[in-house]
Amino acid sequence: MQRVPVISKDNQPLMPTKPSRARRWIKERKAVGQFNDLGIFYIQLTETPSSDRTQPISVGIDPGKLFSGIGVQSSLYTLWTAHLELPFKRVRERMDNRRLMRRARRGRRINRKLPFELRAHRQKRFSNRKKSKLAPSIKANRQLEIRVVSELSKIYPITGIYFEYVKADVDLTSRRKGAKSGKGFSVVMVGQKWAIEQLSKSAPVHTRFGWETSNLRKHLGLEKSKNKA
């Protein structure tokens, strides 16, 4: 049965309730219904609740390159699930277009007939050669997941976040040649530590490897869809 998120009049998340009870509270004016930025319907109490005790509720994140899965789970119910369409391709195309337009603009502005020391080269305003810098497309993916978890933590009493950690199988042949990554390298690996650090501000983060979730899925008899789109 679906559960409706509940928050107190002080904006503190409480345990979700049944839809019938939520309708009764709204009818008796003990609560008001609202929608958050994710389009989730929840109720906010207008009176002090009899108890503010909560049970463990976890958020599971399965990060990807083009799609990510997020679910909110209690000990008895699956409270909310989502299939995120990540902005990886869109951000990469915009960055490519920005680079092309910048090159064309600089080519029009600089008079190449003049000696190099007399050309209108603008000095750099800041150093953009930062180490461990995330690519904008990958950072946008992780930021979307972080924003979704931040919105969920406002209506659910989240006690833990479970993040599927991707670890590549290093190819020994590539390692001998001095390659930085093996054949098992994935773009999802980039920015994982930064995302976990940001998510830890909302709740404690626990990592799980892909083979662990795969074994659990097989044990439960669940099939993984190949067409994620």
The 8 nearest C-alpha neighbors of each residue, nearest first, counted from 0:
[[1, 2, 17, 76, 18, 77, 78, 3],
 [0, 2, 78, 3, 17, 18, 76, 77],
 [1, 3, 17, 16, 15, 78, 18, 0],
 [2, 4, 15, 16, 41, 18, 17, 5],
 [5, 3, 15, 41, 154, 155, 42, 2],
 [4, 6, 42, 15, 13, 41, 43, 12],
 [7, 5, 12, 43, 13, 11, 10, 154],
 [6, 8, 44, 10, 11, 9, 43, 12],
 [7, 9, 44, 10, 45, 43, 6, 46],
 [8, 10, 7, 11, 6, 44, 43, 12],
 [11, 9, 7, 8, 6, 12, 43, 153],
 [10, 12, 7, 6, 9, 13, 8, 153],
 [13, 11, 6, 154, 156, 155, 5, 153],
 [14, 12, 6, 5, 156, 53, 15, 11],
 [13, 15, 53, 5, 16, 4, 156, 12],
 [16, 14, 4, 3, 5, 2, 13, 17],
 [15, 17, 3, 2, 14, 18, 4, 21],
 [16, 18, 2, 20, 19, 3, 21, 1],
 [19, 17, 21, 20, 3, 22, 2, 16],
 [20, 18, 22, 21, 17, 23, 16, 24],
 [19, 21, 23, 17, 22, 18, 24, 16],
 [20, 22, 18, 24, 23, 19, 25, 17],
 [23, 21, 25, 19, 20, 24, 26, 18],
 [22, 24, 26, 20, 21, 25, 27, 19],
 [25, 23, 29, 27, 21, 26, 30, 22],
 [24, 26, 28, 30, 22, 23, 27, 31],
 [25, 27, 23, 28, 24, 22, 29, 30],
 [26, 28, 24, 25, 29, 23, 30, 22],
 [29, 27, 25, 30, 26, 24, 31, 45],
 [28, 30, 24, 45, 27, 25, 44, 46],
 [31, 29, 44, 25, 45, 43, 28, 24],
 [32, 30, 42, 43, 25, 44, 33, 28],
 [31, 33, 42, 41, 43, 30, 40, 25],
 [32, 34, 41, 40, 42, 31, 35, 43],
 [35, 33, 40, 39, 38, 41, 36, 32],
 [34, 36, 38, 37, 39, 33, 40, 150],
 [37, 35, 38, 34, 150, 39, 147, 151],
 [38, 36, 35, 39, 150, 147, 34, 151],
 [37, 39, 35, 36, 34, 40, 33, 41],
 [40, 38, 34, 37, 35, 41, 36, 33],
 [39, 41, 34, 33, 38, 35, 32, 3],
 [42, 40, 4, 33, 3, 32, 5, 34],
 [41, 43, 32, 5, 31, 33, 30, 4],
 [44, 42, 6, 30, 31, 7, 5, 8],
 [45, 43, 30, 7, 8, 46, 29, 6],
 [44, 46, 30, 29, 8, 43, 47, 31],
 [47, 45, 44, 29, 48, 8, 30, 7],
 [46, 48, 49, 45, 8, 7, 44, 50],
 [49, 47, 50, 46, 51, 7, 44, 45],
 [48, 50, 47, 51, 46, 52, 7, 44],
 [51, 49, 48, 52, 47, 53, 13, 14],
 [52, 50, 53, 13, 48, 49, 14, 7],
 [51, 53, 50, 54, 13, 14, 49, 156],
 [54, 52, 14, 13, 51, 55, 156, 56],
 [53, 55, 56, 52, 14, 73, 156, 74],
 [56, 54, 158, 73, 57, 53, 157, 74],
 [55, 57, 73, 157, 158, 72, 54, 156],
 [58, 56, 159, 72, 160, 157, 71, 158],
 [57, 59, 71, 160, 70, 161, 72, 159],
 [58, 60, 161, 70, 69, 160, 162, 71],
 [61, 59, 69, 162, 68, 62, 161, 163],
 [60, 62, 68, 163, 67, 69, 162, 63],
 [63, 61, 67, 60, 68, 163, 187, 64],
 [62, 64, 67, 66, 187, 65, 61, 68],
 [63, 65, 187, 66, 186, 87, 62, 85],
 [64, 66, 85, 63, 87, 84, 67, 86],
 [67, 65, 84, 63, 85, 83, 64, 82],
 [68, 66, 62, 63, 83, 61, 82, 69],
 [67, 69, 82, 61, 60, 81, 83, 62],
 [70, 68, 60, 81, 59, 80, 61, 82],
 [69, 71, 80, 59, 79, 58, 81, 72],
 [72, 70, 58, 79, 78, 57, 77, 80],
 [71, 73, 77, 57, 78, 56, 76, 58],
 [74, 72, 56, 76, 75, 77, 55, 57],
 [73, 75, 76, 72, 55, 56, 54, 77],
 [76, 74, 73, 77, 72, 78, 56, 0],
 [77, 75, 73, 78, 72, 74, 0, 1],
 [76, 78, 72, 79, 71, 73, 75, 70],
 [77, 79, 71, 72, 76, 2, 1, 73],
 [80, 78, 71, 70, 77, 81, 72, 69],
 [81, 79, 70, 69, 71, 82, 78, 68],
 [82, 80, 69, 68, 83, 70, 79, 67],
 [83, 81, 68, 67, 84, 69, 66, 80],
 [84, 82, 67, 66, 85, 81, 68, 69],
 [85, 83, 66, 65, 82, 86, 67, 228],
 [84, 86, 65, 66, 140, 87, 83, 67],
 [87, 85, 89, 88, 90, 140, 139, 84],
 [88, 86, 136, 90, 89, 85, 91, 65],
 [89, 87, 91, 90, 86, 92, 136, 65],
 [88, 90, 92, 86, 91, 87, 93, 136],
 [91, 89, 93, 136, 92, 87, 88, 86],
 [90, 92, 94, 88, 93, 89, 136, 87],
 [93, 91, 95, 89, 94, 90, 88, 96],
 [94, 92, 96, 90, 95, 91, 97, 89],
 [93, 95, 97, 91, 96, 92, 90, 98],
 [96, 94, 92, 98, 93, 97, 91, 99],
 [97, 95, 93, 99, 98, 94, 100, 92],
 [98, 96, 94, 100, 95, 99, 101, 93],
 [97, 99, 101, 95, 96, 100, 94, 102],
 [100, 98, 96, 102, 101, 97, 103, 95],
 [101, 99, 103, 97, 102, 98, 104, 96],
 [102, 100, 104, 98, 103, 99, 97, 105],
 [101, 103, 105, 99, 104, 100, 106, 98],
 [104, 102, 106, 100, 101, 105, 99, 107],
 [103, 105, 101, 107, 106, 102, 100, 108],
 [106, 104, 108, 102, 107, 103, 109, 101],
 [105, 107, 103, 104, 108, 109, 102, 110],
 [106, 108, 104, 105, 109, 103, 110, 102],
 [107, 109, 105, 106, 104, 110, 119, 103],
 [108, 110, 106, 107, 111, 119, 105, 118],
 [111, 109, 112, 113, 118, 108, 119, 107],
 [110, 112, 113, 109, 118, 114, 115, 106],
 [113, 111, 110, 114, 118, 115, 109, 117],
 [112, 114, 111, 110, 118, 117, 115, 116],
 [115, 113, 117, 116, 118, 112, 111, 110],
 [114, 116, 118, 117, 113, 111, 112, 119],
 [115, 117, 114, 118, 113, 119, 120, 111],
 [118, 116, 114, 115, 113, 119, 120, 110],
 [117, 119, 115, 116, 120, 113, 109, 110],
 [120, 118, 109, 121, 117, 110, 108, 116],
 [121, 119, 118, 122, 109, 117, 116, 115],
 [120, 122, 119, 123, 124, 118, 105, 109],
 [121, 123, 124, 120, 125, 119, 126, 118],
 [122, 124, 125, 121, 126, 127, 120, 128],
 [125, 123, 122, 126, 121, 127, 120, 128],
 [126, 124, 123, 127, 122, 128, 129, 121],
 [125, 127, 128, 124, 123, 129, 122, 130],
 [128, 126, 129, 125, 123, 124, 130, 132],
 [129, 127, 126, 130, 132, 125, 131, 123],
 [130, 128, 127, 132, 131, 126, 133, 125],
 [129, 131, 132, 128, 133, 127, 126, 134],
 [132, 130, 133, 129, 190, 134, 128, 189],
 [131, 133, 130, 129, 134, 128, 135, 190],
 [134, 132, 138, 135, 131, 190, 137, 189],
 [133, 135, 137, 136, 138, 132, 139, 189],
 [136, 134, 138, 137, 139, 133, 90, 91],
 [137, 135, 87, 90, 139, 134, 138, 91],
 [138, 136, 140, 139, 134, 135, 87, 141],
 [137, 139, 135, 141, 140, 136, 133, 142],
 [140, 138, 142, 136, 137, 141, 135, 143],
 [141, 139, 137, 138, 143, 85, 142, 86],
 [140, 142, 144, 138, 143, 139, 194, 145],
 [143, 141, 145, 139, 144, 140, 138, 146],
 [142, 144, 146, 140, 145, 141, 139, 147],
 [143, 145, 147, 141, 142, 146, 148, 140],
 [144, 146, 142, 148, 143, 147, 149, 141],
 [147, 145, 149, 143, 148, 144, 142, 150],
 [146, 148, 144, 150, 149, 145, 151, 143],
 [149, 147, 151, 145, 150, 146, 152, 144],
 [148, 150, 146, 152, 147, 151, 145, 201],
 [151, 149, 147, 153, 148, 152, 146, 36],
 [152, 150, 148, 153, 149, 154, 155, 147],
 [151, 153, 155, 149, 150, 154, 157, 148],
 [152, 154, 151, 150, 155, 12, 149, 11],
 [155, 153, 12, 152, 151, 4, 6, 5],
 [154, 156, 152, 12, 157, 151, 153, 4],
 [157, 155, 12, 13, 152, 158, 56, 154],
 [156, 158, 56, 155, 57, 159, 152, 202],
 [157, 159, 56, 55, 57, 202, 156, 203],
 [160, 158, 57, 203, 202, 157, 204, 58],
 [159, 161, 204, 58, 57, 59, 205, 203],
 [162, 160, 59, 205, 206, 204, 58, 60],
 [161, 163, 206, 60, 164, 207, 59, 205],
 [164, 162, 207, 61, 208, 206, 209, 60],
 [165, 163, 208, 207, 206, 162, 166, 209],
 [166, 164, 188, 208, 209, 163, 167, 187],
 [165, 167, 164, 168, 188, 208, 184, 209],
 [168, 166, 183, 184, 169, 165, 185, 181],
 [167, 169, 183, 170, 181, 166, 182, 184],
 [170, 168, 181, 167, 171, 183, 182, 180],
 [169, 171, 181, 173, 172, 182, 174, 168],
 [172, 170, 174, 173, 169, 175, 181, 176],
 [173, 171, 175, 174, 170, 176, 181, 169],
 [174, 172, 176, 178, 170, 171, 175, 181],
 [173, 175, 171, 177, 178, 176, 172, 170],
 [176, 174, 172, 177, 173, 171, 178, 170],
 [175, 177, 173, 174, 178, 172, 171, 179],
 [176, 178, 174, 175, 179, 173, 180, 172],
 [179, 177, 173, 174, 180, 176, 181, 175],
 [178, 180, 177, 181, 174, 173, 176, 169],
 [181, 179, 178, 184, 169, 182, 173, 174],
 [180, 182, 169, 170, 183, 184, 173, 168],
 [181, 183, 184, 170, 169, 180, 168, 173],
 [184, 182, 167, 168, 181, 169, 185, 170],
 [185, 183, 167, 182, 181, 180, 186, 168],
 [186, 184, 187, 188, 183, 167, 189, 165],
 [185, 187, 188, 189, 64, 184, 137, 63],
 [186, 188, 185, 189, 63, 64, 62, 165],
 [189, 187, 186, 165, 185, 191, 190, 166],
 [188, 190, 187, 186, 191, 137, 133, 185],
 [191, 189, 193, 192, 194, 188, 133, 138],
 [192, 190, 194, 193, 189, 188, 195, 187],
 [191, 193, 195, 194, 190, 196, 189, 197],
 [192, 194, 196, 190, 191, 195, 197, 198],
 [193, 195, 191, 197, 196, 192, 198, 141],
 [196, 194, 198, 192, 197, 193, 199, 191],
 [195, 197, 193, 199, 194, 198, 192, 200],
 [196, 198, 194, 195, 199, 200, 193, 145],
 [199, 197, 195, 200, 196, 201, 194, 145],
 [198, 200, 202, 203, 196, 201, 197, 204],
 [201, 199, 198, 197, 202, 196, 203, 195],
 [200, 202, 199, 198, 149, 152, 203, 148],
 [201, 203, 199, 159, 200, 158, 204, 160],
 [204, 202, 159, 199, 160, 205, 158, 201],
 [203, 205, 160, 199, 161, 159, 202, 206],
 [206, 204, 161, 160, 162, 203, 207, 159],
 [207, 205, 162, 161, 163, 164, 204, 208],
 [206, 208, 163, 164, 162, 211, 209, 205],
 [209, 207, 164, 211, 163, 210, 165, 206],
 [208, 210, 211, 212, 213, 163, 165, 207],
 [209, 211, 213, 208, 212, 214, 207, 215],
 [212, 210, 214, 209, 213, 208, 215, 207],
 [211, 213, 215, 209, 214, 210, 216, 208],
 [214, 212, 210, 216, 211, 215, 209, 217],
 [215, 213, 217, 211, 216, 212, 210, 218],
 [214, 216, 218, 212, 217, 213, 219, 211],
 [217, 215, 213, 219, 221, 214, 218, 212],
 [216, 218, 220, 214, 219, 215, 221, 213],
 [217, 219, 215, 216, 220, 214, 221, 213],
 [220, 218, 216, 217, 221, 215, 214, 222],
 [221, 219, 217, 218, 216, 222, 215, 214],
 [222, 220, 216, 219, 217, 223, 218, 215],
 [223, 221, 224, 220, 216, 217, 219, 225],
 [222, 224, 225, 221, 216, 226, 213, 227],
 [223, 225, 226, 222, 227, 221, 228, 216],
 [224, 226, 227, 223, 228, 222, 66, 221],
 [227, 225, 228, 224, 223, 66, 65, 222],
 [226, 228, 225, 224, 66, 82, 65, 67],
 [227, 226, 66, 84, 65, 225, 82, 224]]
